[in-house]
Amino acid sequence: MKMDKKPGYELSVDEMALIEGYLCEELSPADREAFDRRMDTDPAWRDKIGEVKYLILGVREANLARELIKWRTDLLSDKRILTPPIQPSILLSRWWWVAASVALLVMGSLWIFGSKTDTPEQLYQAFYEPDIGLPVEMSVSEEGRYRFYDGMISYKEENYADALAKWEGFGAEVMSSDTLSYYRAMAHMGQGDFSAAASLLSGMVSDRHSVFHTDALWYLALSHLRQGEKEEAIAQLNKIPHDERAQQLLNRLE
């Protein structure tokens, strides 16, 4: 597989910073509204959002692992000493093709493995990949957002029950409802509660303006698939015809 082919669009540093701000809930209401409008007018915008999520993962793995471990250690000892992270926006350009190559390798492996599976459970195992989660803010002073990102660390550590407990009782004033619903659903999927995950995702897939719209449909389809609900899974996959992984799974199901 050749890895040197660029995507059919350009992703500028400013766009990366804007998408990062959106994912971290840092945009002003006016900027968020403009961001949502762009999703309706720019066909490549959702693809760019997906690329930035992969890039943030690469930056986190390469540059923030040590800071996260220290932050977690301080938290457990109740020192509450938070170390500012290396700014992802500074390092994104270095990791652009590294992260893109890793993503393509993963998708290629899923396709090969998926082509040899038959049962819904096998297909689920072949195509399921946990959401990487949001980048963690390490200098949060607000109690609500502090607990949210503490829960995000538990989520990234695959301690899903702990993450769900920390996210209990949040309101929209702390984090947007679609963000909370989406990551609660991801935590439920991580611990094997597919019914609870499907319930949360079903309530948010109707919002086409949500940055989680495509991913919510994808994971809702996987939740149905894991529960043996093949037709329901196909129905959700057909709602995201431009998603490559959805088309690969549909080819195995139909």
Secondary structure as the mmCIF struct_conf table of DSSP 4:
data_model
#
loop_
_struct_conf.conf_type_id
_struct_conf.id
_struct_conf.beg_label_comp_id
_struct_conf.beg_label_asym_id
_struct_conf.beg_label_seq_id
_struct_conf.end_label_comp_id
_struct_conf.end_label_asym_id
_struct_conf.end_label_seq_id
HELX_LH_PP_P HELX_LH_PP_P1 LYS A 5 PRO A 7
BEND BEND1 GLY A 8 TYR A 9
HELX_RH_AL_P HELX_RH_AL_P1 VAL A 13 LEU A 23
TURN_TY1_P TURN_TY1_P1 CYS A 24 GLU A 25
BEND BEND2 LEU A 27 LEU A 27
HELX_RH_AL_P HELX_RH_AL_P2 PRO A 29 THR A 41
TURN_TY1_P TURN_TY1_P2 PRO A 43 ALA A 44
HELX_RH_AL_P HELX_RH_AL_P3 TRP A 45 VAL A 59
HELX_RH_PI_P HELX_RH_PI_P1 ARG A 60 LEU A 64
HELX_RH_AL_P HELX_RH_AL_P4 ALA A 65 LEU A 76
TURN_TY1_P TURN_TY1_P3 SER A 77 ASP A 78
HELX_LH_PP_P HELX_LH_PP_P2 THR A 83 GLN A 87
HELX_RH_AL_P HELX_RH_AL_P5 PRO A 88 GLY A 114
TURN_TY1_P TURN_TY1_P4 SER A 115 LYS A 116
BEND BEND3 THR A 119 THR A 119
HELX_RH_AL_P HELX_RH_AL_P6 PRO A 120 PHE A 127
HELX_LH_PP_P HELX_LH_PP_P3 LEU A 134 GLU A 137
BEND BEND4 MET A 138 SER A 139
BEND BEND5 GLU A 142 GLU A 142
HELX_RH_AL_P HELX_RH_AL_P7 GLU A 143 LYS A 156
TURN_TY1_P TURN_TY1_P5 GLU A 157 GLU A 158
HELX_RH_AL_P HELX_RH_AL_P8 TYR A 160 LYS A 166
TURN_TY1_P TURN_TY1_P6 TRP A 167 GLY A 169
TURN_TY1_P TURN_TY1_P7 ALA A 172 VAL A 174
BEND BEND6 MET A 175 MET A 175
HELX_RH_AL_P HELX_RH_AL_P9 SER A 177 GLY A 190
TURN_TY1_P TURN_TY1_P8 GLN A 191 GLY A 192
HELX_RH_AL_P HELX_RH_AL_P10 PHE A 194 SER A 202
TURN_TY1_P TURN_TY1_P9 GLY A 203 SER A 206
TURN_TY1_P TURN_TY1_P10 ARG A 208 HIS A 209
BEND BEND7 SER A 210 SER A 210
TURN_TY1_P TURN_TY1_P11 VAL A 211 PHE A 212
HELX_RH_AL_P HELX_RH_AL_P11 HIS A 213 ARG A 226
TURN_TY1_P TURN_TY1_P12 GLN A 227 GLY A 228
HELX_RH_AL_P HELX_RH_AL_P12 LYS A 230 LEU A 237
TURN_TY1_P TURN_TY1_P13 ASN A 238 LYS A 239
TURN_TY1_P TURN_TY1_P14 PRO A 241 HIS A 242
HELX_RH_AL_P HELX_RH_AL_P13 GLU A 244 LEU A 253
#
